[in-house]
Structures are given as structure tokens and as C-alpha cells.
Amino acid sequence: MVKSCWKPSVECDSRGCLDGLLWYKDLGQHVYGDFSMAVIQANSLLEDQSQLESGSLSSSRAGPYGTFVGVYDGHGGPEASSFINDNLFRNFKSFVSENQDMSINDLRKAFLATEDKFLSLVRKQWLVKPKMASVGSCCLTGVICNGLLCIANAGDSRVVLGRSVRGTKEVMAMQLSTEHNASSDAIRDELRSLHPDDQQIVVMKHKVWRVKGLIQISRSIGDAYLKKAEFNKEPLLPKFRLPEPFQKPILSAEPSLLVHKLHPDDQFLVFASDGLWDHLSNQEVVKIVQTSPRNGIARRLVKAALKEAAKKREMRYSDLNKIDRGVRRHFHDDITVIVVFLDSHSINGSSYHDFPVSIKGGGRLAAADVAGGD
């Protein structure tokens, strides 16, 4: 009787494991090597979404073959990040199929197509769910294909490369993504140059620089209320409405793009939402990956970030882990980490894992949110 009623605290299936507010896939294989994923929830509803897709990057199995990684850090709610998780890779595959090859421009077009579809959804639901106009998401993607790494980013998630230093045992950290956070002088200067007549385009509020005093990032998918004047009115809540009309979009969905030719010394990539980088530096993250076993490395990075979050509040890590979602947001954000290891033999085309992989990070956490509500 006791045995039939007892349930383990950790529930696992082929896609990953769920342990309270933590979801993880300790180790898997993608086309070019191993990967590890983890997500810890802090918000009442999980706003971080992510995915790893490996195999054919087009709608036909003819290829090209590669690995797609996406980290979608939502804000204002989970709707935008969930929408991106369901649509962006599908849009990307459609553009790759049209060209029969993969290019960085396919990523850019996938961002803009996903943005257009989400804004159309906001317009359709405007009268019944005006909150959708105030929901958005950062969007970081990377594609490994044909010896190249293509990065597209809108927002402040980050991808860092770990590269071996020849002749030593050191691995140095190289940040590959460009971030769009108003805390950066360059981003504030960019916003002021794009909106020369708006003295309030960036405002210091509660010791944090914010675009129009509302949001910290200058690029995103969603946030329709800062892109389309048609949503800057009732029934949108007053706290989101701007007192003055605007003629051109305040935020942009246009991603920053980078193409990096992979080198034999490139060891691994760490894709993560801002929640990780709030507590750990690029070099600290790379050192943890370098000195730890691959199995469970994403979960280990999450734990390291939580320990730092606890230390900042002068509390024990074990006590932080007792705090439930929602209240937990006062201590740290949702954190998503995807570590992608690079096998140089596979990258060079001499061998690779020829089977499809499709994993949505934190999917079971999000499913629990929908089932349980808050």
C-alpha cells in the first residue's frame, strides 16, 4: 500500500526531468556533439521558453543538417515567449526550404515573420485580451551548420563561446551576441539618435535606465504597445499607455546578426537568458563548464547562479530553494541555460549524429503552470 501511494519527487521522461521548479535535460546528443539544458522558474508563470532542434533544418529531410538553439526570455507574461517557441523555428525552416540552403538572412526573416504573426494575434484579441499588447520577449537564436555559427539576437539574453587557449589548459570566454539593454551607453545613444525629438526616450527610473520609463530593452518580439500607436489607448491598462502619441515604433524586432566561422579550438557554447548573467560573469560560466563533467552541466550552472543570488541577499542556498514561485522573483529571475558542446570532427563533416532531436526547455514546467494556474 505504501509503495503504490509513494511518488518520487523527480519525474523524468525522454525529454527531461522535472524537480519542483527545476526542469533539466542533463545530457543529450545533437548533430555536432553533446548538449545539456536546464530551466529554473521564479515567476508565478514561467516566462522563459527555449528549444533545441537538431537534424534537418528544412521541411524536407534532404537538409541542410544542423543544430538550432533558441532562448526566449518573456516579460509581462508567458504568451509572447510561448508563441515564439511554437513558431520561430517553423518559420526559419520554411525560409531555409525556399532557398534549399541556410543563411543568416533566414534567421532575420524568421524573426520578422514571427513578430508579424504575433502582432496579428494581438490585433485579433485586442478587445477581449488587451493585455497581449503589453507582453513581449527577448529572442536569442543560434544555428550551427556547414562549419558556421549564425547568431541572431533581440534583447539581453546572451551566448558565450568557450575557446581553448593553445599551449595552455585555459579556456577563454568570448561573448558572441550583441545585447540591447538600456543600461548600456551604446544602446541609449542608439535610441536617442533614432528618436532625436523625444527627450524621454530613455529615463532613469528606480535607479534603472528604461525605454520610455517602462522597459529595459530596446529590441524584442511583441510589446505591441510600444510599436503600434493603435494599441496606445483603452482598453490597455493606463500604466502601459504613453501620454503622448508616437509616429514610429519605439522598440524594434530587428535582430543583431553575427556569423562566426567555427575553429577547432572552439569547445562549447553557453546560451542563457539574462537571469544567469545577472549573477555570473562570462568567464565564471566558462570556467565552471571547463572544469565540470558534461553530464548535468546546465543544472550546475543554474545552481551556481542561485548560490550567488542567495549570497547577495545574505541567505543560505537551501533557504532560497524553499521559496515558492512568484515570491521567488524578488530573489532571481527565471533562468534558462543551454550548453552546446562542439565536436570538431563532426563540425568538419567527418562524422555526425544523424538523428532528429527536438526538445522544448521547461515545457513541463509551463504545462504545470497551465494545469495548476496561479
C-alpha positions in Angstrom: 0.0 0.0 0.0 2.8 2.4 0.9 4.6 1.6 -2.3 1.6 2.2 -4.5 1.0 5.7 -2.9 4.6 6.9 -2.9 5.7 9.2 -5.7 9.3 10.2 -6.4 9.9 14.0 -6.2 11.7 13.9 -9.6 9.7 12.9 -12.6 11.6 12.0 -15.8 10.9 11.1 -19.4 12.9 11.0 -22.6 12.6 14.8 -22.9 13.9 15.7 -19.5 13.2 15.7 -15.7 11.0 17.9 -13.5 12.1 18.5 -9.9 9.8 21.1 -8.3 10.6 24.5 -10.0 13.6 23.0 -11.9 13.4 21.3 -15.3 16.5 19.7 -16.8 17.9 17.5 -19.6 21.3 16.6 -18.2 22.8 15.2 -21.4 21.7 14.7 -24.9 23.3 14.5 -28.4 22.8 17.0 -31.2 24.2 16.8 -34.8 27.7 18.0 -33.7 28.1 16.7 -30.2 26.5 16.8 -26.7 24.2 19.3 -25.1 22.8 20.0 -21.6 19.7 22.1 -20.7 18.2 23.4 -17.5 15.4 25.9 -16.5 14.6 27.2 -13.1 11.3 29.0 -12.6 11.0 32.2 -10.4 7.9 34.0 -11.8 4.3 33.0 -10.9 4.0 31.8 -14.5 7.2 30.6 -16.3 8.1 33.4 -18.7 11.3 31.7 -20.1 10.9 29.4 -23.1 13.6 27.6 -25.1 14.3 24.9 -27.6 17.0 22.8 -29.2 16.3 21.4 -32.7 18.9 19.2 -34.4 18.7 17.4 -37.7 17.3 18.7 -41.0 16.9 22.5 -41.0 14.5 22.5 -43.9 11.0 21.0 -44.3 12.5 18.1 -46.3 14.9 15.6 -44.8 17.3 16.4 -47.6 18.9 19.0 -45.4 20.9 21.1 -44.8 21.6 19.5 -41.4 22.5 21.4 -38.3 21.5 22.4 -34.8 19.2 25.3 -33.9 19.1 26.8 -30.4 16.6 29.3 -29.1 16.3 31.1 -25.8 13.1 33.3 -25.3 13.0 35.4 -22.2 9.5 36.7 -21.9 8.3 39.7 -19.9 4.8 40.8 -18.9 3.6 37.3 -19.2 4.4 34.0 -20.9 2.3 34.5 -24.1 5.0 36.0 -26.4 7.8 33.6 -25.4 5.4 30.6 -25.8 4.3 31.9 -29.2 8.0 32.2 -30.3 8.7 28.7 -29.1 5.9 27.4 -31.3 6.5 29.5 -34.4 10.0 30.8 -34.9 11.8 27.6 -35.8 8.9 26.6 -38.1 9.2 30.0 -39.9 13.0 29.5 -40.1 12.6 26.1 -41.7 10.2 27.5 -44.2 12.7 30.1 -45.4 15.6 27.5 -45.5 13.3 25.3 -47.6 12.7 28.1 -50.1 16.4 28.6 -50.7 17.5 25.0 -50.3 20.3 26.3 -48.1 20.8 28.1 -44.8 21.9 31.7 -44.4 21.9 34.3 -41.6 19.2 36.2 -43.5 16.8 33.2 -43.0 17.2 33.8 -39.2 16.5 37.5 -39.7 13.4 36.8 -41.8 12.2 34.3 -39.3 12.3 36.9 -36.5 10.3 39.4 -38.5 7.8 36.8 -39.7 7.2 35.7 -36.1 6.9 39.3 -35.0 4.3 40.0 -37.7 2.3 36.9 -36.8 2.3 37.8 -33.1 1.2 41.3 -33.7 -1.6 40.0 -35.9 -2.7 37.8 -32.9 -2.6 40.8 -30.6 -4.8 42.7 -33.0 -7.3 39.8 -33.2 -7.5 39.6 -29.4 -7.4 43.3 -28.7 -10.9 43.7 -27.4 -11.1 40.5 -25.4 -7.5 40.3 -24.2 -5.8 43.8 -24.4 -3.0 42.6 -22.0 -1.5 40.8 -25.0 -0.4 44.2 -26.3 1.9 44.6 -23.3 3.5 41.2 -23.5 6.9 40.7 -25.2 10.0 38.5 -25.2 13.7 38.8 -25.8 14.8 36.3 -28.5 18.2 34.7 -28.9 18.9 32.1 -31.6 21.9 30.3 -32.9 22.3 27.9 -35.8 25.3 25.6 -36.3 25.5 24.5 -39.9 28.3 23.9 -42.5 31.1 24.9 -40.2 29.4 28.2 -39.3 27.6 29.5 -36.3 24.9 32.1 -37.1 23.6 34.2 -34.2 20.5 36.5 -34.2 19.6 38.4 -31.0 16.9 40.9 -29.9 17.0 41.7 -26.3 19.5 40.9 -23.5 19.9 37.1 -23.5 23.5 36.1 -24.3 25.6 33.4 -25.9 29.2 32.9 -24.9 31.8 30.8 -26.6 34.4 28.8 -24.7 37.6 28.6 -26.7 40.8 26.8 -25.8 44.0 28.9 -25.5 46.6 27.0 -27.4 49.6 25.8 -25.4 47.7 26.1 -22.1 44.9 24.4 -20.3 42.9 27.7 -20.2 39.6 28.3 -21.9 38.7 31.9 -22.6 35.2 33.3 -22.8 34.1 35.1 -26.0 30.7 36.8 -26.0 29.2 36.5 -29.4 25.8 38.2 -29.1 25.1 41.9 -29.0 22.7 42.9 -26.2 20.0 45.6 -26.3 19.6 46.8 -22.8 19.2 50.5 -21.9 21.8 50.1 -19.2 24.4 50.2 -22.0 25.6 53.7 -23.1 25.7 52.5 -26.7 22.0 51.4 -26.6 20.9 54.7 -25.0 22.9 56.6 -27.7 21.3 54.5 -30.4 17.8 55.2 -29.1 18.5 58.9 -28.8 19.8 59.0 -32.4 16.7 57.2 -33.7 14.3 59.4 -31.7 16.1 62.9 -31.7 12.9 64.8 -30.9 11.9 62.6 -27.9 13.6 63.8 -24.7 12.0 61.0 -22.7 13.1 58.1 -25.0 15.3 56.8 -22.1 14.6 57.6 -18.5 16.3 56.6 -15.2 13.6 55.1 -13.1 14.2 53.3 -9.7 18.0 53.5 -10.5 17.5 51.6 -13.7 17.6 53.0 -17.3 14.3 52.3 -19.1 12.9 53.0 -22.6 10.1 55.5 -22.1 10.4 54.7 -18.4 8.8 51.3 -19.0 11.0 48.6 -20.3 14.8 47.9 -20.1 15.3 46.5 -23.6 15.2 48.3 -27.0 14.5 45.2 -29.2 12.1 42.4 -28.7 9.3 40.4 -30.3 5.9 41.6 -29.1 5.5 44.7 -26.9 2.9 45.9 -29.4 2.0 48.9 -27.3 5.5 50.4 -28.0 5.4 49.5 -31.7 1.9 50.3 -33.0 0.1 53.5 -32.0 -3.2 51.7 -32.4 -2.6 49.9 -29.1 -1.7 53.0 -27.1 -5.3 53.5 -25.9 -8.1 51.9 -24.0 -8.7 49.1 -23.1 -5.0 48.8 -22.5 -4.2 49.4 -18.8 -3.3 53.0 -18.0 0.2 52.1 -16.7 1.2 51.0 -20.2 -0.3 53.9 -22.1 2.0 56.7 -23.2 0.7 60.2 -22.5 1.8 61.4 -26.0 1.2 59.8 -29.4 4.1 58.3 -31.3 4.6 58.2 -35.1 7.2 55.4 -35.5 7.9 52.3 -33.4 9.8 52.8 -30.2 11.1 49.3 -30.0 12.3 47.1 -32.9 12.2 43.3 -33.6 15.2 43.7 -35.9 17.9 41.3 -34.5 21.6 41.9 -34.3 23.3 39.3 -36.6 26.7 37.6 -36.4 28.3 34.8 -38.5 31.2 33.1 -36.8 33.4 30.5 -38.6 33.9 27.7 -36.1 37.5 26.9 -35.2 39.0 23.6 -33.9 39.7 25.4 -30.6 36.0 26.3 -30.1 34.9 23.9 -27.3 31.4 24.8 -26.3 28.6 27.5 -26.4 26.6 28.7 -23.5 23.2 30.2 -24.4 21.3 31.7 -21.5 18.6 34.2 -20.5 19.5 37.3 -18.6 18.7 35.5 -15.3 22.0 33.6 -15.4 24.2 36.6 -16.4 22.7 38.7 -13.6 24.8 36.5 -11.2 27.7 35.0 -13.1 30.3 36.6 -15.4 31.1 35.2 -18.8 34.5 33.9 -17.6 33.0 32.3 -14.4 30.5 30.4 -16.5 33.1 29.2 -19.0 35.4 28.1 -16.1 32.5 26.1 -14.5 31.8 24.3 -17.8 35.6 23.7 -18.4 36.2 22.1 -15.0 33.0 20.1 -14.6 31.6 16.9 -16.2 29.4 17.4 -19.2 26.5 15.4 -17.6 24.3 17.9 -15.8 26.5 20.9 -16.6 23.4 23.2 -17.3 21.9 22.3 -14.0 25.3 23.0 -12.3 25.3 26.5 -13.8 21.8 27.2 -12.6 22.8 26.1 -9.1 25.9 28.3 -9.2 23.7 31.3 -10.1 21.2 30.6 -7.3 24.1 30.3 -4.8 25.2 33.8 -5.9 21.6 35.1 -5.7 21.3 33.7 -2.1 24.7 35.2 -1.1 23.6 38.7 -2.3 20.6 38.5 0.0 22.7 37.1 2.9 20.8 33.9 3.0 21.5 30.2 2.6 21.1 28.4 -0.8 19.0 25.8 1.0 16.6 28.5 2.3 16.3 30.1 -1.2 15.2 26.7 -2.5 12.3 26.7 -0.1 10.8 29.9 -1.6 7.9 29.3 -4.0 7.4 30.8 -7.4 6.2 34.3 -7.6 7.8 35.3 -4.3 11.0 33.8 -5.6 11.1 36.5 -8.3 12.3 39.0 -5.6 15.5 37.0 -5.4 16.2 35.9 -9.0 14.6 35.8 -12.5 13.6 32.7 -14.5 16.9 31.2 -15.7 17.4 29.2 -18.8 20.7 27.6 -19.7 21.7 25.6 -22.8 25.3 24.3 -23.1 26.2 23.0 -26.6 29.4 21.1 -26.9 31.2 21.3 -30.3 32.9 18.1 -31.6 35.5 19.3 -34.2 35.3 16.0 -36.1 31.5 16.5 -36.5 31.8 20.2 -37.3 34.3 19.4 -40.1 31.9 16.9 -41.6 33.9 13.7 -41.0 31.2 12.3 -38.7 27.9 13.5 -37.1 24.9 12.2 -35.2 22.3 11.5 -37.9 19.0 11.5 -35.9 16.5 14.3 -35.2 16.3 15.9 -31.8 13.5 18.3 -30.7 13.4 19.5 -27.1 11.4 22.4 -25.6 13.2 23.5 -22.4 10.9 23.9 -19.4 8.0 22.6 -21.4 6.7 20.5 -18.5 7.0 23.5 -16.1 4.9 25.6 -18.5 2.4 22.7 -18.8 2.2 22.6 -15.0 1.5 26.3 -14.9 -1.4 25.9 -17.4 -2.8 22.9 -15.4 -2.4 24.5 -12.0 -2.8 28.1 -12.7 -1.9 30.9 -10.4 
